[in-house]
Amino acid sequence: MNKKIIYLLFFLSVLIISSCDTQVIDDTPAPEPKCGIENCHGLDIKCGSNVPDFCTEIYKLGDKCRQFANCETIDGSCQFVSNEQFEECKSCVDNCVAQYEDDANKAFECESNC
């Protein structure tokens, strides 16, 4: 009879211990994926989550306008958000490129006035 009681107590203690598993629920929101400019140079702005940690220091026509470029998450998608400053600068640089397509130095000089 003592063995039955011991087995019963052992079984109950195992059952109680196994049901006392403490679970911590992490309810912190998952971080939003990065949204930014993926490419480093030029006027063809690509937005996405693969934002480079650093870019080369090689300057290309249109890089001046990138200071006005902006990417934002809209409806869950990383998108380029145009603004007047960027569009005016881009238009000016495009005109410089068209006007001085055979002379890079003059195109860069023209861009500096944009």
N, CA, C and O atoms as a DFTB+ gen file, in Angstrom:
456 C
 N C O
     1  1       0.809      -1.189       0.000
     2  2       0.000       0.000       0.000
     3  2       0.858       1.261       0.000
     4  3       0.524       2.245      -0.660
     5  1       1.954       1.229       0.736
     6  2       2.845       2.375       0.779
     7  2       3.439       2.680      -0.595
     8  3       3.641       3.840      -0.955
     9  1       3.712       1.626      -1.350
    10  2       4.281       1.831      -2.684
    11  2       3.284       2.551      -3.586
    12  3       3.670       3.412      -4.376
    13  1       2.017       2.205      -3.471
    14  2       0.995       2.853      -4.294
    15  2       0.888       4.338      -3.952
    16  3       0.752       5.180      -4.840
    17  1       0.950       4.642      -2.684
    18  2       0.867       6.039      -2.257
    19  2       2.093       6.808      -2.738
    20  3       1.981       7.945      -3.195
    21  1       3.251       6.189      -2.633
    22  2       4.489       6.831      -3.083
    23  2       4.432       7.082      -4.590
    24  3       4.776       8.169      -5.055
    25  1       3.998       6.079      -5.348
    26  2       3.883       6.241      -6.799
    27  2       2.855       7.318      -7.147
    28  3       3.068       8.114      -8.062
    29  1       1.752       7.338      -6.419
    30  2       0.724       8.335      -6.655
    31  2       1.249       9.744      -6.360
    32  3       1.022      10.671      -7.138
    33  1       1.948       9.896      -5.238
    34  2       2.536      11.188      -4.896
    35  2       3.586      11.609      -5.925
    36  3       3.651      12.775      -6.314
    37  1       4.396      10.664      -6.355
    38  2       5.420      10.948      -7.370
    39  2       4.754      11.403      -8.673
    40  3       5.161      12.397      -9.274
    41  1       3.736      10.669      -9.097
    42  2       3.024      10.998     -10.324
    43  2       2.387      12.389     -10.224
    44  3       2.486      13.182     -11.161
    45  1       1.743      12.685      -9.109
    46  2       1.112      13.987      -8.920
    47  2       2.141      15.115      -8.899
    48  3       1.901      16.184      -9.461
    49  1       3.273      14.885      -8.260
    50  2       4.305      15.928      -8.216
    51  2       4.880      16.188      -9.604
    52  3       5.134      17.339      -9.961
    53  1       5.087      15.141     -10.386
    54  2       5.570      15.313     -11.766
    55  2       4.532      16.065     -12.585
    56  3       4.874      16.954     -13.365
    57  1       3.288      15.716     -12.411
    58  2       2.205      16.375     -13.135
    59  2       2.127      17.860     -12.763
    60  3       1.957      18.708     -13.638
    61  1       2.246      18.168     -11.504
    62  2       2.186      19.558     -11.044
    63  2       3.386      20.346     -11.553
    64  3       3.234      21.470     -12.033
    65  1       4.569      19.766     -11.451
    66  2       5.782      20.455     -11.900
    67  2       5.736      20.705     -13.404
    68  3       6.098      21.788     -13.865
    69  1       5.298      19.720     -14.162
    70  2       5.267      19.883     -15.620
    71  2       4.223      20.905     -16.058
    72  3       4.376      21.518     -17.114
    73  1       3.182      21.098     -15.281
    74  2       2.164      22.079     -15.661
    75  2       2.504      23.485     -15.179
    76  3       1.778      24.431     -15.487
    77  1       3.583      23.638     -14.436
    78  2       3.984      24.949     -13.924
    79  2       5.010      25.615     -14.824
    80  3       5.804      26.433     -14.359
    81  1       5.005      25.283     -16.077
    82  2       5.953      25.867     -17.022
    83  2       5.602      27.342     -17.229
    84  3       4.514      27.665     -17.706
    85  1       6.517      28.221     -16.870
    86  2       6.289      29.652     -16.998
    87  2       6.697      30.102     -18.396
    88  3       7.818      29.847     -18.837
    89  1       5.789      30.764     -19.080
    90  2       6.090      31.274     -20.410
    91  2       6.032      32.793     -20.376
    92  3       5.065      33.385     -19.897
    93  1       7.073      33.401     -20.889
    94  2       7.124      34.854     -20.971
    95  2       6.668      35.247     -22.364
    96  3       7.204      34.767     -23.363
    97  1       5.694      36.106     -22.424
    98  2       5.175      36.558     -23.714
    99  2       5.790      37.915     -24.022
   100  3       5.634      38.876     -23.269
   101  1       6.491      37.966     -25.144
   102  2       7.122      39.212     -25.577
   103  2       6.137      39.947     -26.476
   104  3       5.925      39.566     -27.627
   105  1       5.548      40.992     -25.943
   106  2       4.555      41.727     -26.720
   107  2       5.099      43.023     -27.319
   108  3       4.338      43.897     -27.733
   109  1       6.438      43.131     -27.358
   110  2       7.011      44.308     -28.005
   111  2       6.812      44.179     -29.511
   112  3       7.012      43.100     -30.069
   113  1       6.428      45.245     -30.162
   114  2       6.194      45.160     -31.610
   115  2       7.497      44.892     -32.361
   116  3       8.568      45.365     -31.981
   117  1       7.373      44.127     -33.423
   118  2       8.543      43.841     -34.263
   119  2       8.986      45.142     -34.920
   120  3       8.153      45.957     -35.315
   121  1      10.301      45.338     -35.036
   122  2      10.765      46.576     -35.666
   123  2      10.343      46.622     -37.134
   124  3      10.344      45.608     -37.832
   125  1       9.989      47.809     -37.575
   126  2       9.623      47.969     -38.981
   127  2      10.867      47.797     -39.836
   128  3      11.953      48.228     -39.448
   129  1      10.718      47.168     -41.002
   130  2      11.887      47.038     -41.876
   131  2      12.391      48.418     -42.281
   132  3      11.628      49.381     -42.369
   133  1      13.685      48.486     -42.522
   134  2      14.298      49.742     -42.941
   135  2      13.697      50.194     -44.266
   136  3      13.374      49.372     -45.124
   137  1      13.553      51.471     -44.421
   138  2      13.089      52.036     -45.686
   139  2      13.972      53.232     -45.985
   140  3      14.003      54.200     -45.225
   141  1      14.686      53.159     -47.090
   142  2      15.566      54.256     -47.457
   143  2      16.025      54.129     -48.895
   144  3      15.556      53.266     -49.637
   145  1      16.937      54.988     -49.275
   146  2      17.469      54.983     -50.638
   147  2      18.512      53.876     -50.738
   148  3      19.474      53.848     -49.971
   149  1      18.314      52.964     -51.689
   150  2      19.195      51.803     -51.832
   151  2      20.428      52.087     -52.682
   152  3      21.485      51.501     -52.447
   153  1      20.310      52.968     -53.658
   154  2      21.458      53.248     -54.519
   155  2      22.140      54.531     -54.058
   156  3      21.524      55.380     -53.414
   157  1      23.400      54.656     -54.391
   158  2      24.211      55.738     -53.821
   159  2      24.340      56.985     -54.692
   160  3      24.600      58.069     -54.170
   161  1      24.167      56.859     -55.983
   162  2      24.472      57.996     -56.860
   163  2      23.415      58.175     -57.940
   164  3      22.703      57.238     -58.300
   165  1      23.332      59.391     -58.443
   166  2      22.480      59.684     -59.585
   167  2      21.059      60.055     -59.204
   168  3      20.692      60.113     -58.031
   169  1      20.277      60.302     -60.241
   170  2      18.909      60.779     -60.057
   171  2      17.864      59.672     -60.092
   172  3      16.690      59.926     -59.822
   173  1      18.269      58.451     -60.419
   174  2      17.338      57.324     -60.444
   175  2      17.260      56.759     -59.023
   176  3      18.002      55.841     -58.674
   177  1      16.367      57.306     -58.215
   178  2      16.255      56.947     -56.802
   179  2      15.529      55.612     -56.668
   180  3      14.421      55.442     -57.177
   181  1      16.166      54.668     -55.979
   182  2      15.559      53.362     -55.712
   183  2      15.351      53.241     -54.205
   184  3      16.298      53.351     -53.427
   185  1      14.113      53.015     -53.805
   186  2      13.791      52.886     -52.383
   187  2      13.586      51.416     -52.026
   188  3      13.087      50.629     -52.830
   189  1      13.978      51.069     -50.818
   190  2      13.797      49.701     -50.348
   191  2      14.436      49.500     -48.995
   192  3      14.787      50.460     -48.308
   193  1      14.584      48.239     -48.617
   194  2      15.121      47.920     -47.288
   195  2      16.623      47.666     -47.304
   196  3      17.238      47.569     -46.242
   197  1      17.225      47.556     -48.485
   198  2      18.667      47.285     -48.588
   199  2      19.459      48.591     -48.634
   200  3      20.140      48.886     -49.616
   201  1      19.359      49.352     -47.572
   202  2      20.029      50.651     -47.489
   203  2      21.505      50.416     -47.195
   204  3      21.836      49.753     -46.212
   205  1      22.406      50.949     -48.034
   206  2      23.840      50.720     -47.808
   207  2      24.326      51.426     -46.544
   208  3      23.830      52.490     -46.172
   209  1      25.301      50.810     -45.902
   210  2      25.906      51.423     -44.716
   211  2      26.769      52.616     -45.099
   212  3      26.885      53.581     -44.343
   213  1      27.374      52.540     -46.279
   214  2      28.197      53.648     -46.763
   215  2      28.237      53.596     -48.281
   216  3      27.956      52.563     -48.889
   217  1      28.590      54.724     -48.881
   218  2      28.683      54.836     -50.339
   219  2      30.079      55.316     -50.706
   220  3      30.802      55.866     -49.875
   221  1      30.444      55.101     -51.962
   222  2      31.730      55.601     -52.439
   223  2      31.656      57.122     -52.519
   224  3      30.568      57.698     -52.558
   225  1      32.793      57.749     -52.543
   226  2      32.828      59.211     -52.618
   227  2      32.897      59.708     -54.052
   228  3      33.140      60.891     -54.291
   229  1      32.689      58.820     -54.999
   230  2      32.670      59.213     -56.406
   231  2      31.409      60.048     -56.641
   232  3      30.300      59.601     -56.347
   233  1      31.583      61.249     -57.166
   234  2      30.455      62.145     -57.398
   235  2      29.940      61.952     -58.813
   236  3      30.718      61.900     -59.766
   237  1      28.623      61.846     -58.946
   238  2      27.999      61.734     -60.262
   239  2      26.981      62.858     -60.417
   240  3      26.446      63.378     -59.438
   241  1      26.732      63.216     -61.668
   242  2      25.725      64.244     -61.934
   243  2      24.404      63.861     -61.268
   244  3      23.942      62.725     -61.377
   245  1      23.825      64.805     -60.598
   246  2      22.553      64.568     -59.924
   247  2      22.681      64.270     -58.447
   248  3      21.692      64.315     -57.716
   249  1      23.896      63.964     -57.995
   250  2      24.073      63.655     -56.571
   251  2      23.671      64.830     -55.686
   252  3      23.223      64.640     -54.555
   253  1      23.830      66.034     -56.204
   254  2      23.458      67.233     -55.445
   255  2      21.967      67.209     -55.086
   256  3      21.578      67.681     -54.017
   257  1      21.154      66.672     -55.960
   258  2      19.701      66.659     -55.756
   259  2      19.251      65.606     -54.747
   260  3      18.143      65.682     -54.218
   261  1      20.104      64.634     -54.485
   262  2      19.721      63.533     -53.597
   263  2      19.432      64.002     -52.169
   264  3      18.749      63.310     -51.414
   265  1      19.947      65.168     -51.803
   266  2      19.666      65.690     -50.461
   267  2      18.175      65.980     -50.280
   268  3      17.686      66.065     -49.154
   269  1      17.462      66.131     -51.391
   270  2      16.027      66.410     -51.337
   271  2      15.181      65.149     -51.520
   272  3      13.955      65.206     -51.421
   273  1      15.830      64.013     -51.789
   274  2      15.111      62.757     -52.019
   275  2      14.713      62.133     -50.686
   276  3      15.424      62.254     -49.688
   277  1      13.562      61.465     -50.693
   278  2      13.067      60.859     -49.467
   279  2      12.270      59.597     -49.788
   280  3      11.478      59.570     -50.730
   281  1      12.494      58.554     -48.989
   282  2      11.728      57.317     -49.100
   283  2      10.919      57.148     -47.822
   284  3      11.406      57.432     -46.728
   285  1       9.683      56.684     -47.964
   286  2       8.817      56.461     -46.808
   287  2       8.036      55.171     -46.999
   288  3       7.782      54.744     -48.125
   289  1       7.658      54.554     -45.878
   290  2       6.801      53.377     -45.929
   291  2       5.357      53.859     -46.034
   292  3       4.835      54.525     -45.140
   293  1       4.729      53.504     -47.154
   294  2       3.343      53.886     -47.413
   295  2       2.566      52.613     -47.716
   296  3       2.906      51.879     -48.643
   297  1       1.537      52.356     -46.944
   298  2       0.732      51.134     -47.091
   299  2       1.609      49.887     -47.076
   300  3       1.367      48.944     -47.829
   301  1       2.622      49.883     -46.222
   302  2       3.489      48.722     -46.060
   303  2       4.569      48.577     -47.112
   304  3       5.306      47.590     -47.105
   305  1       4.679      49.534     -48.013
   306  2       5.660      49.461     -49.093
   307  2       6.586      50.675     -49.045
   308  3       6.134      51.805     -48.858
   309  1       7.883      50.430     -49.215
   310  2       8.869      51.509     -49.203
   311  2       8.855      52.198     -50.570
   312  3       9.140      51.574     -51.592
   313  1       8.520      53.485     -50.576
   314  2       8.336      54.204     -51.838
   315  2       9.045      55.550     -51.823
   316  3       9.229      56.170     -50.775
   317  1       9.437      55.983     -53.016
   318  2      10.007      57.317     -53.187
   319  2       8.884      58.337     -53.059
   320  3       7.820      58.189     -53.660
   321  1       9.136      59.370     -52.270
   322  2       8.166      60.449     -52.101
   323  2       8.770      61.696     -52.740
   324  3       9.729      62.277     -52.232
   325  1       8.192      62.081     -53.848
   326  2       8.704      63.235     -54.582
   327  2       8.310      64.523     -53.869
   328  3       7.323      64.584     -53.136
   329  1       9.121      65.547     -54.114
   330  2       8.800      66.870     -53.577
   331  2       9.298      67.917     -54.564
   332  3      10.074      67.614     -55.471
   333  1       8.852      69.126     -54.379
   334  2       9.148      70.199     -55.329
   335  2      10.649      70.468     -55.456
   336  3      11.150      70.666     -56.562
   337  1      11.361      70.476     -54.341
   338  2      12.804      70.755     -54.384
   339  2      13.538      69.709     -55.217
   340  3      14.386      70.051     -56.041
   341  1      13.213      68.433     -55.004
   342  2      13.881      67.382     -55.770
   343  2      13.546      67.514     -57.252
   344  3      14.439      67.439     -58.096
   345  1      12.287      67.706     -57.572
   346  2      11.868      67.783     -58.975
   347  2      12.505      68.972     -59.692
   348  3      12.909      68.851     -60.848
   349  1      12.598      70.121     -59.018
   350  2      13.241      71.295     -59.625
   351  2      14.722      71.037     -59.865
   352  3      15.252      71.365     -60.926
   353  1      15.383      70.452     -58.879
   354  2      16.809      70.157     -59.006
   355  2      17.043      69.140     -60.124
   356  3      17.950      69.308     -60.940
   357  1      16.228      68.091     -60.159
   358  2      16.350      67.043     -61.181
   359  2      16.151      67.627     -62.576
   360  3      16.895      67.302     -63.501
   361  1      15.157      68.477     -62.724
   362  2      14.886      69.109     -64.014
   363  2      16.076      69.956     -64.461
   364  3      16.456      69.933     -65.632
   365  1      16.653      70.691     -63.537
   366  2      17.820      71.526     -63.840
   367  2      18.998      70.659     -64.287
   368  3      19.658      70.968     -65.280
   369  1      19.260      69.580     -63.557
   370  2      20.377      68.690     -63.905
   371  2      20.119      68.027     -65.250
   372  3      21.033      67.913     -66.066
   373  1      18.885      67.587     -65.493
   374  2      18.549      66.981     -66.785
   375  2      18.805      67.966     -67.925
   376  3      19.279      67.570     -68.990
   377  1      18.496      69.241     -67.709
   378  2      18.765      70.268     -68.724
   379  2      20.263      70.431     -68.947
   380  3      20.706      70.587     -70.085
   381  1      21.042      70.399     -67.880
   382  2      22.504      70.505     -68.002
   383  2      23.063      69.341     -68.813
   384  3      23.919      69.524     -69.678
   385  1      22.566      68.145     -68.519
   386  2      23.036      66.947     -69.229
   387  2      22.691      67.056     -70.712
   388  3      23.521      66.742     -71.566
   389  1      21.484      67.494     -71.021
   390  2      21.067      67.629     -72.419
   391  2      21.858      68.722     -73.130
   392  3      22.243      68.565     -74.289
   393  1      22.095      69.817     -72.437
   394  2      22.792      70.954     -73.044
   395  2      24.272      70.658     -73.274
   396  3      24.843      71.098     -74.272
   397  1      24.890      69.922     -72.367
   398  2      26.333      69.671     -72.447
   399  2      26.637      68.176     -72.499
   400  3      27.547      67.698     -71.822
   401  1      25.875      67.444     -73.304
   402  2      26.055      65.991     -73.339
   403  2      27.437      65.572     -73.838
   404  3      27.879      64.459     -73.552
   405  1      28.120      66.435     -74.571
   406  2      29.450      66.093     -75.081
   407  2      30.581      66.692     -74.248
   408  3      31.753      66.499     -74.571
   409  1      30.245      67.412     -73.190
   410  2      31.273      68.049     -72.365
   411  2      30.920      67.875     -70.886
   412  3      30.165      68.663     -70.316
   413  1      31.479      66.836     -70.284
   414  2      31.169      66.507     -68.885
   415  2      31.542      67.639     -67.934
   416  3      30.818      67.914     -66.977
   417  1      32.678      68.299     -68.199
   418  2      33.093      69.390     -67.311
   419  2      32.061      70.521     -67.281
   420  3      31.734      71.047     -66.218
   421  1      31.558      70.883     -68.452
   422  2      30.549      71.948     -68.512
   423  2      29.233      71.486     -67.877
   424  3      28.521      72.281     -67.263
   425  1      28.919      70.205     -68.027
   426  2      27.698      69.669     -67.406
   427  2      27.797      69.761     -65.883
   428  3      26.834      70.140     -65.217
   429  1      28.969      69.410     -65.333
   430  2      29.163      69.518     -63.879
   431  2      29.128      70.978     -63.425
   432  3      28.576      71.299     -62.372
   433  1      29.721      71.847     -64.229
   434  2      29.707      73.277     -63.898
   435  2      28.269      73.805     -63.902
   436  3      27.872      74.567     -63.021
   437  1      27.513      73.392     -64.891
   438  2      26.107      73.790     -64.983
   439  2      25.336      73.261     -63.770
   440  3      24.526      73.977     -63.181
   441  1      25.594      72.009     -63.405
   442  2      24.886      71.400     -62.268
   443  2      25.145      72.162     -60.971
   444  3      24.273      72.234     -60.105
   445  1      26.329      72.723     -60.838
   446  2      26.651      73.440     -59.597
   447  2      25.751      74.660     -59.398
   448  3      25.638      75.173     -58.285
   449  1      25.111      75.124     -60.470
   450  2      24.193      76.261     -60.373
   451  2      22.745      75.843     -60.128
   452  3      21.868      76.692     -59.968
   453  1      22.503      74.556     -60.101
   454  2      21.127      74.063     -59.884
   455  2      20.721      74.222     -58.431
   456  3      19.604      73.864     -58.059
